[in-house]
């Protein structure tokens, strides 16, 4: 059975790129344009094996989104990757405090994405 990834980013180009990369790896891909939309999906009947979210988004940023995810019993331990161009130490530390499993830097390198996903998602 294939795994499902939720990708949350306000950039349609990034969503399309991530969909292509994860499709090749055999993932079903669900997308959302911001944290609010992503959270609504997670509260529905969808089952997600990994979440990849942008840091800077309108309506609900990535940090707030992850705080909300970790409140959901179903997703308390789901692997989460932060997709960002950020390199500020304060942002990295804030991300670590909310249990981010990995960082994916933009511009996205497909091989790096797949390697990171393989490391954090159980087989």
N, C-alpha and C positions, 0 to 999 in steps of 0.2 A: 504494500500500500504506500502510495507516495505521500510525502509530507507537504504541509502547507505553510507558506510564509506570508506574513502581513508586512507590506512595505508602505510606510507613511512618509510622504514628502510633498511639499507644495509645488514642486517642479514636475510637470508632466513628462519632461525629457528624462529626468532621473527615474521616475516611475517606469517609463518604457524601457530604459536601459536595464534596470534591476529585474524587470519582468523577463527580459530576454536572457539575462545571465542565469537567473534561477530556473527558468524553463529548461534550459540546456542541462541543468543539474537534476532535472526530474521533479522539481517542486511545482505544486499548484500555487499560484500567486494571487493574493488579494491585495488591492491597493486602496489607499485613502489619501486625501489631499491635506489633512491636518489631524492633530491629535483628537479633536472632538469627534471627527468622523471615524477615526481608528478605534476610539473607545466605544463608540456605538456598535461597531462591528464585533468587538470583543465581547460585548454584553449580550449579543444575539447568540444564536445557536452554533455559530462558526467555531471550528476547532483549529487552532493555530499551533504550529510546532516551533516557530521562531518569529521574532518581531524585529524588523529593521526600521528605525525611525530617524528622521532628520532632527537636528537640534533646533534650528530657527525656523518656525512656521507661524502663520497667523492663527488666530482663534485659540489654540492651545499648543504651546511649544513642546519640544521633545522631553525636557526634564519634567514638566508637569504631567505630561502624558504617561511617562514611566511611573511616576508617583502613583497615579491613578490605576495603572495596570497592576502594580504590586499590591493594591488593596483588594483585587479580585482573587478569591481563593483558587479559581481555575487556572490563573496565570501567575501565581506568586513565584513560581520557579521556572517559568518559560524563559529560554535564552533570549536576550535582547542585545542588539547591536545598535550603536549610535552612529549615524551617517552624518558626517560634518566636515566643514572646512576649518572649524575652530581648532586652535592650538594653544589657547590661553590656559595656563596652569589651573586657574580657579575653576574654569569650566570642566577640565579633566577631573579635578578633585570632586566637584559636585556630582559628576557622572558616576564616579566610583562609589560615592556615598549612597547611591540609589540602586546599586547592583546591576550595573551595565556589564555584560559579559565580554563585549569587544567593541572596538572602535573601527569604523571603516571611513577612511579619509577620501574626500573629494579632491581632485577628480577621481571617479571610480575606476579601479583597475579590475576587470572581471576575474582574473586569476586570483587576485588577493581576496576578493569577495568570497569566491568558492572555497579557498583555503580556510578563511576565518569561519565560515559556516560549518565546514567539516569538523573543525576543532571544537565548536561549542554545542552542536546539535547531536544528541545521542543517535546512534545508528538504529 
